[in-house]
Amino acid sequence: MRPIEKGESPYAKIKAYQTAFPYLKKRLGDYCSFCEMRVNNALAVEHKESKNSGGALTDWNNLLLSCTYCNSRKGEKIKKGEADRWLWPDEHNTFLAFSYENAVPKVAENYLRTVGEDALQKAKAVLKGLALDSHPDAVNMCVSGKNRDKRWEKRFETLNIAEDAKQAWQECKDTEFRAVEMKNIMNLAKGYGFFSIWMMVFAEEDEVKNVLIRAFAGTATDCFDEHGNSIRQIDRKLIKSISE
């Protein structure tokens, strides 16, 4: 899950939470803050602590962006005062909390156990609460046609695109077409979304990873080192205290 930096609140006070949408979109891009999918329409303002339970309606710190799938899955799971039950991309280095297996998100259990049981359980709660690893059985889906969650489909499509881009990069990176291919990777990644998929595919290419980190608006650069590798701490407040 891409760690993000929203910055300071761009407003002193607003009456409707929808007013925050253009600010969030400008700072974070057209991507779901949870599943990382590129959303061309129906991208929604998401309340970390649900608004129906009394969560802050317009507080900048309570707002993220969400696709319809993550929005509906999350629902009222996190009520007022319960934000600490989950890891959040604008608070923690969530890039470390999950890994990918064939484009399906998994909790990074081995790493999280080194952080602590609390972080592990929070990551599991996020994965389950949002059904981020939803991957319907192909046979059953074809028969029933009932599954409308397309996040998995888009992830697999993006994985294939990214792997093709990697092959092209390996063929071109030592030639005169290097810059052109790097720009192509950046544009494809921004167009398809799923930041973590691209970072996984190009895990051995430091230069590409750094380009990706800069290309996606709002990516928390303090979560990555000069090689584009994630700093191995789950709590960004801890990262800052160490760096100071």
Secondary structure as UniProt FT lines:
FT   HELIX           17..20
FT   HELIX           21..28
FT   TURN            33..35
FT   STRAND          37..38
FT   STRAND          44..47
FT   HELIX           51..53
FT   HELIX           60..62
FT   STRAND          63..66
FT   HELIX           68..74
FT   TURN            75..76
FT   TURN            80..81
FT   HELIX           83..85
FT   TURN            89..91
FT   TURN            94..97
FT   STRAND          98..101
FT   TURN            102..103
FT   STRAND          104..107
FT   HELIX           109..115
FT   HELIX           117..130
FT   TURN            131..133
FT   HELIX           138..144
FT   HELIX           151..172
FT   TURN            173..174
FT   TURN            176..177
FT   HELIX           178..192
FT   HELIX           195..201
FT   TURN            202..204
FT   HELIX           206..215
FT   TURN            217..218
FT   HELIX           221..223
FT   TURN            226..227
FT   HELIX           236..243
//
